[in-house]
Amino acid sequence: MNDLAAPTVHDGQTRAAVVSLLVEDGPLTAGEIADRLGISAAGVRRHLDALAAAGDVEASSSGYGQRGRGRPAKWFQLTPTGRGKLRHAYDDLAGAALRALRNVGGQQAVEDFARDRITRIVADVVPAESGSVAGTVEGIADALTSAGFSANTRQVGNGIQICQHHCPVAHVAEDFPELCEAETAVFTELLGTHVQRLATIANGDCACTTHVPLIALGTVGASGSTADPPRRPGSSATFSAERKTAQPAAAHHPSPRKATS
């Protein structure tokens, strides 16, 4: 039997196998897991200790599943936190349901569903009014966290970023980006300003990041603002260039006329 003195990649694969067994047949003892995986019980306990330290595994209630006489064995099972880290069959079910919805109702039906979903999540967030954009951003982050997105905010330059460190629908959003697009659209409406999605977990990034400018678009902001200056009605992009290049006109002196006899 192996004692698991193996590379980190091997450890990760073995740990995943331990978790898989606990999902399918848990609670299990370290000995039972070792027999099924063909490794030492000591090696299994090392993985169980690491999973327990991460909050993913716990010892089951005393006396659970005693099978025979003698000293009661110690049984292990996944915690709710551990189960929450798994990709469930619910992802496949949700994806199948959205594909069926698209077949029946078309693309618009999928977009309507995605919009309704995020609208429900942020239903209690107060829309931004003059000077309250930052407060609405915090409200959105709190609502997302309550829905399982583990969101927070951070100040970046002249704006705030909403960072979602977990996405419970990331696997589904890989095939249905409408879920992410609906979030951006609803955030824009709540905040009353254009927001930009910089990254998404569905695309392989470490977090879903949305940038919210704190300076109104189309107005001249504080020093360093990148807002565009206002243009005169009907003017073209050459207006600003004309302002920069305009110089005082040189005095015009007509040439003397030739005397006539």
Secondary structure as UniProt FT lines:
FT   HELIX           8..25
FT   STRAND          28..29
FT   HELIX           30..37
FT   HELIX           41..53
FT   TURN            54..55
FT   STRAND          57..59
FT   TURN            62..65
FT   STRAND          75..78
FT   HELIX           80..84
FT   HELIX           89..105
FT   HELIX           107..121
FT   TURN            122..124
FT   TURN            130..131
FT   HELIX           133..146
FT   TURN            147..148
FT   STRAND          151..156
FT   TURN            157..158
FT   STRAND          159..164
FT   TURN            168..169
FT   HELIX           170..173
FT   TURN            174..175
FT   HELIX           178..191
FT   STRAND          196..199
FT   HELIX           201..203
FT   STRAND          208..213
FT   TURN            217..218
FT   TURN            223..224
FT   TURN            233..234
FT   HELIX           238..245
//
